[in-house]
Structures are given as structure tokens and as C-alpha cells.
């Protein structure tokens, strides 16, 4: 169901949108779901959560694809 909701949200934002990155959903490490369509980025780096620093990089190709 979550993947269907991601697809619906992407379609509502822009018909050409293929991926979404989100935060405020603390996960143990940067990860993706729904075949790479959804990137989960909030790893709780704050000392309040005891998390460790993390980074996410999105490379954009020559055609503008991520």
C-alpha cells in the first residue's frame, strides 16, 4: 500500500516525477523502499536520538535523471 501511495503522490506533484526523498521518519540508516522510488533519509543524527552522522548523495546524469 505504501508504494501505491508514493506513486500517487509523485503523480500528483508532477507526472514526470519518478522518485521522492523524505525525512522526519527516523530510520537506522539511509535506505530506500519501493524499488528505489522512495528514499528514507532521517537517521536521527541529533544527540537526542543518539544517532550518528550520515549523508545521502543523489547523482544526476547527463539527461537529468537521478
PDB file of N, CA, C, O and CB in Angstrom:
ATOM      1  N   UNK A   1       0.819  -1.190   0.000  1.00  0.00           N
ATOM      2  CA  UNK A   1       0.000   0.000   0.000  1.00  0.00           C
ATOM      3  C   UNK A   1       0.869   1.262   0.000  1.00  0.00           C
ATOM      4  O   UNK A   1       0.547   2.227  -0.693  1.00  0.00           O
ATOM      5  CB  UNK A   1      -0.935  -0.006   1.205  1.00  0.00           C
ATOM      6  N   UNK A   2       1.962   1.268   0.765  1.00  0.00           N
ATOM      7  CA  UNK A   2       2.815   2.453   0.834  1.00  0.00           C
ATOM      8  C   UNK A   2       3.372   2.812  -0.538  1.00  0.00           C
ATOM      9  O   UNK A   2       3.439   3.988  -0.896  1.00  0.00           O
ATOM     10  CB  UNK A   2       3.960   2.228   1.820  1.00  0.00           C
ATOM     11  N   UNK A   3       3.770   1.804  -1.301  1.00  0.00           N
ATOM     12  CA  UNK A   3       4.339   2.090  -2.624  1.00  0.00           C
ATOM     13  C   UNK A   3       3.289   2.689  -3.562  1.00  0.00           C
ATOM     14  O   UNK A   3       3.608   3.548  -4.383  1.00  0.00           O
ATOM     15  CB  UNK A   3       4.925   0.806  -3.241  1.00  0.00           C
ATOM     16  N   UNK A   4       2.058   2.244  -3.443  1.00  0.00           N
ATOM     17  CA  UNK A   4       0.979   2.826  -4.247  1.00  0.00           C
ATOM     18  C   UNK A   4       0.753   4.280  -3.856  1.00  0.00           C
ATOM     19  O   UNK A   4       0.485   5.122  -4.713  1.00  0.00           O
ATOM     20  CB  UNK A   4      -0.326   2.018  -4.077  1.00  0.00           C
ATOM     21  N   UNK A   5       0.860   4.576  -2.568  1.00  0.00           N
ATOM     22  CA  UNK A   5       0.698   5.958  -2.101  1.00  0.00           C
ATOM     23  C   UNK A   5       1.834   6.842  -2.613  1.00  0.00           C
ATOM     24  O   UNK A   5       1.608   7.993  -2.985  1.00  0.00           O
ATOM     25  CB  UNK A   5       0.645   6.005  -0.562  1.00  0.00           C
ATOM     26  N   UNK A   6       3.054   6.303  -2.633  1.00  0.00           N
ATOM     27  CA  UNK A   6       4.191   7.060  -3.169  1.00  0.00           C
ATOM     28  C   UNK A   6       3.943   7.376  -4.639  1.00  0.00           C
ATOM     29  O   UNK A   6       4.145   8.511  -5.072  1.00  0.00           O
ATOM     30  CB  UNK A   6       5.520   6.268  -2.998  1.00  0.00           C
ATOM     31  N   UNK A   7       3.509   6.387  -5.404  1.00  0.00           N
ATOM     32  CA  UNK A   7       3.233   6.606  -6.833  1.00  0.00           C
ATOM     33  C   UNK A   7       2.138   7.644  -7.034  1.00  0.00           C
ATOM     34  O   UNK A   7       2.231   8.481  -7.931  1.00  0.00           O
ATOM     35  CB  UNK A   7       2.830   5.289  -7.509  1.00  0.00           C
ATOM     36  N   UNK A   8       1.104   7.593  -6.206  1.00  0.00           N
ATOM     37  CA  UNK A   8       0.014   8.568  -6.315  1.00  0.00           C
ATOM     38  C   UNK A   8       0.512   9.975  -5.995  1.00  0.00           C
ATOM     39  O   UNK A   8       0.147  10.936  -6.672  1.00  0.00           O
ATOM     40  CB  UNK A   8      -1.146   8.188  -5.374  1.00  0.00           C
ATOM     41  N   UNK A   9       1.346  10.095  -4.960  1.00  0.00           N
ATOM     42  CA  UNK A   9       1.882  11.413  -4.589  1.00  0.00           C
ATOM     43  C   UNK A   9       2.781  11.956  -5.687  1.00  0.00           C
ATOM     44  O   UNK A   9       2.703  13.138  -6.021  1.00  0.00           O
ATOM     45  CB  UNK A   9       2.662  11.331  -3.264  1.00  0.00           C
ATOM     46  N   UNK A  10       3.632  11.108  -6.251  1.00  0.00           N
ATOM     47  CA  UNK A  10       4.509  11.557  -7.334  1.00  0.00           C
ATOM     48  C   UNK A  10       3.691  12.038  -8.529  1.00  0.00           C
ATOM     49  O   UNK A  10       3.998  13.073  -9.121  1.00  0.00           O
ATOM     50  CB  UNK A  10       5.460  10.424  -7.763  1.00  0.00           C
ATOM     51  N   UNK A  11       2.662  11.295  -8.877  1.00  0.00           N
ATOM     52  CA  UNK A  11       1.805  11.681 -10.000  1.00  0.00           C
ATOM     53  C   UNK A  11       1.081  12.992  -9.749  1.00  0.00           C
ATOM     54  O   UNK A  11       0.870  13.783 -10.669  1.00  0.00           O
ATOM     55  CB  UNK A  11       0.795  10.593 -10.280  1.00  0.00           C
ATOM     56  N   UNK A  12       0.701  13.217  -8.497  1.00  0.00           N
ATOM     57  CA  UNK A  12       0.001  14.456  -8.166  1.00  0.00           C
ATOM     58  C   UNK A  12       0.944  15.657  -8.199  1.00  0.00           C
ATOM     59  O   UNK A  12       0.522  16.771  -8.512  1.00  0.00           O
ATOM     60  CB  UNK A  12      -0.650  14.342  -6.789  1.00  0.00           C
ATOM     61  N   UNK A  13       2.209  15.435  -7.878  1.00  0.00           N
ATOM     62  CA  UNK A  13       3.181  16.532  -7.882  1.00  0.00           C
ATOM     63  C   UNK A  13       3.586  16.921  -9.291  1.00  0.00           C
ATOM     64  O   UNK A  13       3.577  18.097  -9.654  1.00  0.00           O
ATOM     65  CB  UNK A  13       4.415  16.148  -7.084  1.00  0.00           C
ATOM     66  N   UNK A  14       3.941  15.918 -10.078  1.00  0.00           N
ATOM     67  CA  UNK A  14       4.413  16.171 -11.440  1.00  0.00           C
ATOM     68  C   UNK A  14       4.416  14.824 -12.163  1.00  0.00           C
ATOM     69  O   UNK A  14       5.032  13.877 -11.675  1.00  0.00           O
ATOM     70  CB  UNK A  14       5.855  16.847 -11.451  1.00  0.00           C
ATOM     71  N   UNK A  15       3.763  14.716 -13.284  1.00  0.00           N
ATOM     72  CA  UNK A  15       3.713  13.431 -13.995  1.00  0.00           C
ATOM     73  C   UNK A  15       5.089  12.870 -14.352  1.00  0.00           C
ATOM     74  O   UNK A  15       5.225  11.663 -14.554  1.00  0.00           O
ATOM     75  CB  UNK A  15       2.906  13.587 -15.253  1.00  0.00           C
ATOM     76  N   UNK A  16       6.107  13.722 -14.431  1.00  0.00           N
ATOM     77  CA  UNK A  16       7.448  13.224 -14.761  1.00  0.00           C
ATOM     78  C   UNK A  16       8.254  12.844 -13.518  1.00  0.00           C
ATOM     79  O   UNK A  16       9.359  12.318 -13.649  1.00  0.00           O
ATOM     80  CB  UNK A  16       8.207  14.273 -15.557  1.00  0.00           C
ATOM     81  N   UNK A  17       7.729  13.097 -12.316  1.00  0.00           N
ATOM     82  CA  UNK A  17       8.443  12.753 -11.075  1.00  0.00           C
ATOM     83  C   UNK A  17       8.524  11.238 -10.946  1.00  0.00           C
ATOM     84  O   UNK A  17       7.527  10.539 -11.127  1.00  0.00           O
ATOM     85  CB  UNK A  17       7.736  13.372  -9.826  1.00  0.00           C
ATOM     86  N   UNK A  18       9.726  10.729 -10.629  1.00  0.00           N
ATOM     87  CA  UNK A  18       9.920   9.284 -10.518  1.00  0.00           C
ATOM     88  C   UNK A  18      10.401   8.845  -9.152  1.00  0.00           C
ATOM     89  O   UNK A  18      10.298   7.667  -8.809  1.00  0.00           O
ATOM     90  CB  UNK A  18      10.891   8.823 -11.549  1.00  0.00           C
ATOM     91  N   UNK A  19      10.935   9.787  -8.352  1.00  0.00           N
ATOM     92  CA  UNK A  19      11.481   9.441  -7.041  1.00  0.00           C
ATOM     93  C   UNK A  19      11.118  10.513  -6.026  1.00  0.00           C
ATOM     94  O   UNK A  19      10.835  11.658  -6.377  1.00  0.00           O
ATOM     95  CB  UNK A  19      13.012   9.265  -7.114  1.00  0.00           C
ATOM     96  N   UNK A  20      11.133  10.107  -4.735  1.00  0.00           N
ATOM     97  CA  UNK A  20      10.826  11.023  -3.654  1.00  0.00           C
ATOM     98  C   UNK A  20      11.795  10.762  -2.505  1.00  0.00           C
ATOM     99  O   UNK A  20      12.074   9.612  -2.166  1.00  0.00           O
ATOM    100  CB  UNK A  20       9.350  10.867  -3.190  1.00  0.00           C
ATOM    101  N   UNK A  21      12.302  11.833  -1.912  1.00  0.00           N
ATOM    102  CA  UNK A  21      13.159  11.741  -0.733  1.00  0.00           C
ATOM    103  C   UNK A  21      12.411  12.366   0.439  1.00  0.00           C
ATOM    104  O   UNK A  21      11.855  13.457   0.313  1.00  0.00           O
ATOM    105  CB  UNK A  21      14.542  12.450  -0.969  1.00  0.00           C
ATOM    106  N   UNK A  22      12.397  11.678   1.575  1.00  0.00           N
ATOM    107  CA  UNK A  22      11.657  12.160   2.734  1.00  0.00           C
ATOM    108  C   UNK A  22      12.512  12.118   3.997  1.00  0.00           C
ATOM    109  O   UNK A  22      13.464  11.343   4.100  1.00  0.00           O
ATOM    110  CB  UNK A  22      10.392  11.334   2.932  1.00  0.00           C
ATOM    111  N   UNK A  23      12.148  12.970   4.953  1.00  0.00           N
ATOM    112  CA  UNK A  23      12.770  12.996   6.272  1.00  0.00           C
ATOM    113  C   UNK A  23      11.693  12.963   7.336  1.00  0.00           C
ATOM    114  O   UNK A  23      10.517  12.745   7.044  1.00  0.00           O
ATOM    115  CB  UNK A  23      13.665  14.242   6.442  1.00  0.00           C
ATOM    116  N   UNK A  24      12.107  13.181   8.569  1.00  0.00           N
ATOM    117  CA  UNK A  24      11.192  13.143   9.715  1.00  0.00           C
ATOM    118  C   UNK A  24      10.503  11.791   9.848  1.00  0.00           C
ATOM    119  O   UNK A  24       9.338  11.692  10.233  1.00  0.00           O
ATOM    120  CB  UNK A  24      10.143  14.243   9.589  1.00  0.00           C
ATOM    121  N   UNK A  25      11.259  10.767   9.518  1.00  0.00           N
ATOM    122  CA  UNK A  25      10.791   9.380   9.615  1.00  0.00           C
ATOM    123  C   UNK A  25      11.995   8.544  10.053  1.00  0.00           C
ATOM    124  O   UNK A  25      12.509   7.748   9.267  1.00  0.00           O
ATOM    125  CB  UNK A  25      10.181   8.858   8.232  1.00  0.00           C
ATOM    126  N   UNK A  26      12.438   8.709  11.269  1.00  0.00           N
ATOM    127  CA  UNK A  26      13.726   8.173  11.718  1.00  0.00           C
ATOM    128  C   UNK A  26      13.869   6.686  11.405  1.00  0.00           C
ATOM    129  O   UNK A  26      13.039   5.857  11.778  1.00  0.00           O
ATOM    130  CB  UNK A  26      13.892   8.401  13.214  1.00  0.00           C
ATOM    131  N   UNK A  27      14.956   6.393  10.705  1.00  0.00           N
ATOM    132  CA  UNK A  27      15.324   5.017  10.339  1.00  0.00           C
ATOM    133  C   UNK A  27      16.777   4.795  10.771  1.00  0.00           C
ATOM    134  O   UNK A  27      17.511   5.769  10.943  1.00  0.00           O
ATOM    135  CB  UNK A  27      15.141   4.758   8.781  1.00  0.00           C
ATOM    136  N   UNK A  28      17.215   3.537  10.953  1.00  0.00           N
ATOM    137  CA  UNK A  28      18.577   3.284  11.435  1.00  0.00           C
ATOM    138  C   UNK A  28      19.681   3.731  10.464  1.00  0.00           C
ATOM    139  O   UNK A  28      20.784   4.067  10.895  1.00  0.00           O
ATOM    140  CB  UNK A  28      18.737   1.818  11.715  1.00  0.00           C
ATOM    141  N   UNK A  29      19.393   3.737   9.184  1.00  0.00           N
ATOM    142  CA  UNK A  29      20.373   4.146   8.180  1.00  0.00           C
ATOM    143  C   UNK A  29      19.626   4.665   6.948  1.00  0.00           C
ATOM    144  O   UNK A  29      18.459   4.333   6.738  1.00  0.00           O
ATOM    145  CB  UNK A  29      21.323   2.957   7.802  1.00  0.00           C
ATOM    146  N   UNK A  30      20.294   5.468   6.148  1.00  0.00           N
ATOM    147  CA  UNK A  30      19.700   5.959   4.899  1.00  0.00           C
ATOM    148  C   UNK A  30      19.348   4.735   4.061  1.00  0.00           C
ATOM    149  O   UNK A  30      20.192   3.865   3.846  1.00  0.00           O
ATOM    150  CB  UNK A  30      20.686   6.934   4.118  1.00  0.00           C
ATOM    151  N   UNK A  31      18.132   4.665   3.598  1.00  0.00           N
ATOM    152  CA  UNK A  31      17.694   3.490   2.848  1.00  0.00           C
ATOM    153  C   UNK A  31      16.631   3.886   1.834  1.00  0.00           C
ATOM    154  O   UNK A  31      16.187   5.033   1.785  1.00  0.00           O
ATOM    155  CB  UNK A  31      17.153   2.404   3.798  1.00  0.00           C
ATOM    156  N   UNK A  32      16.240   2.917   1.033  1.00  0.00           N
ATOM    157  CA  UNK A  32      15.194   3.177   0.044  1.00  0.00           C
ATOM    158  C   UNK A  32      14.168   2.055   0.086  1.00  0.00           C
ATOM    159  O   UNK A  32      14.442   0.951   0.556  1.00  0.00           O
ATOM    160  CB  UNK A  32      15.794   3.315  -1.380  1.00  0.00           C
ATOM    161  N   UNK A  33      13.000   2.362  -0.411  1.00  0.00           N
ATOM    162  CA  UNK A  33      11.890   1.417  -0.478  1.00  0.00           C
ATOM    163  C   UNK A  33      11.229   1.550  -1.848  1.00  0.00           C
ATOM    164  O   UNK A  33      11.548   2.450  -2.625  1.00  0.00           O
ATOM    165  CB  UNK A  33      10.857   1.669   0.674  1.00  0.00           C
ATOM    166  N   UNK A  34      10.332   0.663  -2.115  1.00  0.00           N
ATOM    167  CA  UNK A  34       9.523   0.716  -3.351  1.00  0.00           C
ATOM    168  C   UNK A  34      10.396   0.714  -4.598  1.00  0.00           C
ATOM    169  O   UNK A  34      10.181   1.500  -5.520  1.00  0.00           O
ATOM    170  CB  UNK A  34       8.632   1.964  -3.352  1.00  0.00           C
ATOM    171  N   UNK A  35      11.379  -0.174  -4.617  1.00  0.00           N
ATOM    172  CA  UNK A  35      12.250  -0.283  -5.792  1.00  0.00           C
ATOM    173  C   UNK A  35      13.090   0.937  -6.050  1.00  0.00           C
ATOM    174  O   UNK A  35      13.420   1.229  -7.199  1.00  0.00           O
ATOM    175  CB  UNK A  35      11.437  -0.561  -6.992  1.00  0.00           C
ATOM    176  N   UNK A  36      13.452   1.670  -4.988  1.00  0.00           N
ATOM    177  CA  UNK A  36      14.270   2.867  -5.131  1.00  0.00           C
ATOM    178  C   UNK A  36      13.471   4.132  -5.366  1.00  0.00           C
ATOM    179  O   UNK A  36      14.048   5.209  -5.514  1.00  0.00           O
ATOM    180  CB  UNK A  36      15.226   2.684  -6.246  1.00  0.00           C
ATOM    181  N   UNK A  37      12.159   4.021  -5.404  1.00  0.00           N
ATOM    182  CA  UNK A  37      11.312   5.184  -5.643  1.00  0.00           C
ATOM    183  C   UNK A  37      11.263   6.113  -4.436  1.00  0.00           C
ATOM    184  O   UNK A  37      11.130   7.326  -4.596  1.00  0.00           O
ATOM    185  CB  UNK A  37       9.910   4.740  -6.006  1.00  0.00           C
ATOM    186  N   UNK A  38      11.370   5.558  -3.229  1.00  0.00           N
ATOM    187  CA  UNK A  38      11.272   6.332  -2.001  1.00  0.00           C
ATOM    188  C   UNK A  38      12.580   6.231  -1.216  1.00  0.00           C
ATOM    189  O   UNK A  38      12.995   5.135  -0.841  1.00  0.00           O
ATOM    190  CB  UNK A  38      10.083   5.845  -1.143  1.00  0.00           C
ATOM    191  N   UNK A  39      13.231   7.371  -0.966  1.00  0.00           N
ATOM    192  CA  UNK A  39      14.457   7.413  -0.173  1.00  0.00           C
ATOM    193  C   UNK A  39      14.126   7.915   1.230  1.00  0.00           C
ATOM    194  O   UNK A  39      13.561   8.997   1.390  1.00  0.00           O
ATOM    195  CB  UNK A  39      15.530   8.322  -0.848  1.00  0.00           C
ATOM    196  N   UNK A  40      14.479   7.126   2.245  1.00  0.00           N
ATOM    197  CA  UNK A  40      14.259   7.473   3.655  1.00  0.00           C
ATOM    198  C   UNK A  40      15.568   8.027   4.191  1.00  0.00           C
ATOM    199  O   UNK A  40      16.569   7.313   4.252  1.00  0.00           O
ATOM    200  CB  UNK A  40      13.772   6.228   4.501  1.00  0.00           C
ATOM    201  N   UNK A  41      15.565   9.309   4.584  1.00  0.00           N
ATOM    202  CA  UNK A  41      16.823   9.990   4.863  1.00  0.00           C
ATOM    203  C   UNK A  41      17.066  10.387   6.313  1.00  0.00           C
ATOM    204  O   UNK A  41      18.201  10.716   6.657  1.00  0.00           O
ATOM    205  CB  UNK A  41      16.895  11.185   4.043  1.00  0.00           C
ATOM    206  N   UNK A  42      16.074  10.373   7.166  1.00  0.00           N
ATOM    207  CA  UNK A  42      16.249  10.861   8.534  1.00  0.00           C
ATOM    208  C   UNK A  42      16.791   9.745   9.420  1.00  0.00           C
ATOM    209  O   UNK A  42      16.062   8.819   9.775  1.00  0.00           O
ATOM    210  CB  UNK A  42      14.914  11.401   9.100  1.00  0.00           C
ATOM    211  N   UNK A  43      18.069   9.834   9.775  1.00  0.00           N
ATOM    212  CA  UNK A  43      18.705   8.793  10.586  1.00  0.00           C
ATOM    213  C   UNK A  43      18.851   9.201  12.047  1.00  0.00           C
ATOM    214  O   UNK A  43      19.582   8.550  12.793  1.00  0.00           O
ATOM    215  CB  UNK A  43      20.068   8.454  10.017  1.00  0.00           C
ATOM    216  N   UNK A  44      18.173  10.261  12.471  1.00  0.00           N
ATOM    217  CA  UNK A  44      18.214  10.662  13.871  1.00  0.00           C
ATOM    218  C   UNK A  44      19.590  11.093  14.329  1.00  0.00           C
ATOM    219  O   UNK A  44      20.061  10.650  15.377  1.00  0.00           O
ATOM    220  CB  UNK A  44      17.737   9.544  14.731  1.00  0.00           C
ATOM    221  N   UNK A  45      20.243  11.951  13.561  1.00  0.00           N
ATOM    222  CA  UNK A  45      21.599  12.403  13.893  1.00  0.00           C
ATOM    223  C   UNK A  45      21.658  13.199  15.190  1.00  0.00           C
ATOM    224  O   UNK A  45      22.720  13.287  15.808  1.00  0.00           O
ATOM    225  CB  UNK A  45      22.150  13.243  12.767  1.00  0.00           C
ATOM    226  N   UNK A  46      20.563  13.768  15.606  1.00  0.00           N
ATOM    227  CA  UNK A  46      20.535  14.581  16.818  1.00  0.00           C
ATOM    228  C   UNK A  46      20.996  13.769  18.025  1.00  0.00           C
ATOM    229  O   UNK A  46      20.722  12.573  18.124  1.00  0.00           O
ATOM    230  CB  UNK A  46      19.124  15.137  17.059  1.00  0.00           C
ATOM    231  N   UNK A  47      21.694  14.430  18.932  1.00  0.00           N
ATOM    232  CA  UNK A  47      22.125  13.747  20.148  1.00  0.00           C
ATOM    233  C   UNK A  47      20.925  13.260  20.957  1.00  0.00           C
ATOM    234  O   UNK A  47      21.052  12.328  21.751  1.00  0.00           O
ATOM    235  CB  UNK A  47      22.995  14.675  21.002  1.00  0.00           C
ATOM    236  N   UNK A  48      19.777  13.874  20.765  1.00  0.00           N
ATOM    237  CA  UNK A  48      18.559  13.440  21.454  1.00  0.00           C
ATOM    238  C   UNK A  48      18.172  12.015  21.063  1.00  0.00           C
ATOM    239  O   UNK A  48      17.536  11.303  21.840  1.00  0.00           O
ATOM    240  CB  UNK A  48      17.406  14.396  21.143  1.00  0.00           C
ATOM    241  N   UNK A  49      18.562  11.603  19.849  1.00  0.00           N
ATOM    242  CA  UNK A  49      18.243  10.260  19.377  1.00  0.00           C
ATOM    243  C   UNK A  49      19.451   9.336  19.432  1.00  0.00           C
ATOM    244  O   UNK A  49      19.319   8.134  19.201  1.00  0.00           O
ATOM    245  CB  UNK A  49      17.706  10.318  17.962  1.00  0.00           C
ATOM    246  N   UNK A  50      20.624   9.878  19.734  1.00  0.00           N
ATOM    247  CA  UNK A  50      21.830   9.063  19.803  1.00  0.00           C
ATOM    248  C   UNK A  50      22.334   8.591  18.458  1.00  0.00           C
ATOM    249  O   UNK A  50      23.093   7.627  18.372  1.00  0.00           O
ATOM    250  CB  UNK A  50      21.585   7.889  20.661  1.00  0.00           C
ATOM    251  N   UNK A  51      21.911   9.271  17.410  1.00  0.00           N
ATOM    252  CA  UNK A  51      22.299   8.855  16.062  1.00  0.00           C
ATOM    253  C   UNK A  51      23.688   9.314  15.675  1.00  0.00           C
ATOM    254  O   UNK A  51      24.293  10.157  16.337  1.00  0.00           O
ATOM    255  CB  UNK A  51      21.313   9.374  15.066  1.00  0.00           C
ATOM    256  N   UNK A  52      24.175   8.748  14.600  1.00  0.00           N
ATOM    257  CA  UNK A  52      25.488   9.091  14.051  1.00  0.00           C
ATOM    258  C   UNK A  52      25.310   9.898  12.769  1.00  0.00           C
ATOM    259  O   UNK A  52      24.288   9.772  12.095  1.00  0.00           O
ATOM    260  CB  UNK A  52      26.328   7.811  13.778  1.00  0.00           C
ATOM    261  N   UNK A  53      26.293  10.723  12.429  1.00  0.00           N
ATOM    262  CA  UNK A  53      26.204  11.489  11.180  1.00  0.00           C
ATOM    263  C   UNK A  53      26.067  10.553   9.968  1.00  0.00           C
ATOM    264  O   UNK A  53      26.646   9.467   9.933  1.00  0.00           O
ATOM    265  CB  UNK A  53      27.451  12.393  11.016  1.00  0.00           C
ATOM    266  N   UNK A  54      25.306  10.993   9.006  1.00  0.00           N
ATOM    267  CA  UNK A  54      25.110  10.233   7.779  1.00  0.00           C
ATOM    268  C   UNK A  54      24.900  11.212   6.638  1.00  0.00           C
ATOM    269  O   UNK A  54      24.567  12.376   6.859  1.00  0.00           O
ATOM    270  CB  UNK A  54      23.909   9.252   7.905  1.00  0.00           C
ATOM    271  N   UNK A  55      25.093  10.738   5.427  1.00  0.00           N
ATOM    272  CA  UNK A  55      24.904  11.588   4.252  1.00  0.00           C
ATOM    273  C   UNK A  55      24.217  10.793   3.151  1.00  0.00           C
ATOM    274  O   UNK A  55      24.313   9.567   3.094  1.00  0.00           O
ATOM    275  CB  UNK A  55      26.257  12.151   3.753  1.00  0.00           C
ATOM    276  N   UNK A  56      23.534  11.504   2.291  1.00  0.00           N
ATOM    277  CA  UNK A  56      22.884  10.922   1.122  1.00  0.00           C
ATOM    278  C   UNK A  56      23.314  11.747  -0.073  1.00  0.00           C
ATOM    279  O   UNK A  56      23.345  12.976  -0.006  1.00  0.00           O
ATOM    280  CB  UNK A  56      21.315  10.889   1.270  1.00  0.00           C
ATOM    281  N   UNK A  57      23.637  11.091  -1.143  1.00  0.00           N
ATOM    282  CA  UNK A  57      24.053  11.789  -2.354  1.00  0.00           C
ATOM    283  C   UNK A  57      23.183  11.323  -3.508  1.00  0.00           C
ATOM    284  O   UNK A  57      22.965  10.128  -3.708  1.00  0.00           O
ATOM    285  CB  UNK A  57      25.557  11.544  -2.659  1.00  0.00           C
ATOM    286  N   UNK A  58      22.698  12.284  -4.249  1.00  0.00           N
ATOM    287  CA  UNK A  58      21.897  11.987  -5.430  1.00  0.00           C
ATOM    288  C   UNK A  58      22.674  12.466  -6.648  1.00  0.00           C
ATOM    289  O   UNK A  58      22.861  13.667  -6.841  1.00  0.00           O
ATOM    290  CB  UNK A  58      20.482  12.662  -5.353  1.00  0.00           C
ATOM    291  N   UNK A  59      23.117  11.537  -7.453  1.00  0.00           N
ATOM    292  CA  UNK A  59      23.834  11.898  -8.672  1.00  0.00           C
ATOM    293  C   UNK A  59      22.836  12.088  -9.807  1.00  0.00           C
ATOM    294  O   UNK A  59      21.923  11.281  -9.986  1.00  0.00           O
ATOM    295  CB  UNK A  59      24.886  10.818  -9.039  1.00  0.00           C
ATOM    296  N   UNK A  60      23.018  13.154 -10.565  1.00  0.00           N
ATOM    297  CA  UNK A  60      22.146  13.438 -11.702  1.00  0.00           C
ATOM    298  C   UNK A  60      22.935  13.202 -12.982  1.00  0.00           C
ATOM    299  O   UNK A  60      24.029  13.737 -13.166  1.00  0.00           O
ATOM    300  CB  UNK A  60      21.593  14.900 -11.646  1.00  0.00           C
ATOM    301  N   UNK A  61      22.363  12.396 -13.856  1.00  0.00           N
ATOM    302  CA  UNK A  61      23.023  12.063 -15.115  1.00  0.00           C
ATOM    303  C   UNK A  61      22.892  13.185 -16.132  1.00  0.00           C
ATOM    304  O   UNK A  61      22.250  14.205 -15.885  1.00  0.00           O
ATOM    305  CB  UNK A  61      22.448  10.779 -15.686  1.00  0.00           C
ATOM    306  N   UNK A  62      23.513  12.969 -17.272  1.00  0.00           N
ATOM    307  CA  UNK A  62      23.501  13.960 -18.334  1.00  0.00           C
ATOM    308  C   UNK A  62      22.100  14.293 -18.829  1.00  0.00           C
ATOM    309  O   UNK A  62      21.838  15.419 -19.253  1.00  0.00           O
ATOM    310  CB  UNK A  62      24.331  13.478 -19.477  1.00  0.00           C
ATOM    311  N   UNK A  63      21.203  13.319 -18.773  1.00  0.00           N
ATOM    312  CA  UNK A  63      19.821  13.526 -19.236  1.00  0.00           C
ATOM    313  C   UNK A  63      18.934  14.075 -18.129  1.00  0.00           C
ATOM    314  O   UNK A  63      17.733  14.252 -18.335  1.00  0.00           O
ATOM    315  CB  UNK A  63      19.235  12.216 -19.761  1.00  0.00           C
ATOM    316  N   UNK A  64      19.514  14.353 -16.936  1.00  0.00           N
ATOM    317  CA  UNK A  64      18.744  14.896 -15.827  1.00  0.00           C
ATOM    318  C   UNK A  64      18.126  13.849 -14.931  1.00  0.00           C
ATOM    319  O   UNK A  64      17.402  14.181 -13.993  1.00  0.00           O
ATOM    320  CB  UNK A  64      17.680  15.769 -16.346  1.00  0.00           C
ATOM    321  N   UNK A  65      18.408  12.564 -15.213  1.00  0.00           N
ATOM    322  CA  UNK A  65      17.844  11.523 -14.373  1.00  0.00           C
ATOM    323  C   UNK A  65      18.710  11.322 -13.132  1.00  0.00           C
ATOM    324  O   UNK A  65      19.931  11.470 -13.182  1.00  0.00           O
ATOM    325  CB  UNK A  65      17.710  10.209 -15.157  1.00  0.00           C
ATOM    326  N   UNK A  66      18.063  10.986 -12.025  1.00  0.00           N
ATOM    327  CA  UNK A  66      18.773  10.741 -10.771  1.00  0.00           C
ATOM    328  C   UNK A  66      19.130   9.287 -10.663  1.00  0.00           C
ATOM    329  O   UNK A  66      19.736   8.872  -9.675  1.00  0.00           O
ATOM    330  CB  UNK A  66      17.937  11.173  -9.567  1.00  0.00           C
TER     331      UNK A  66
END
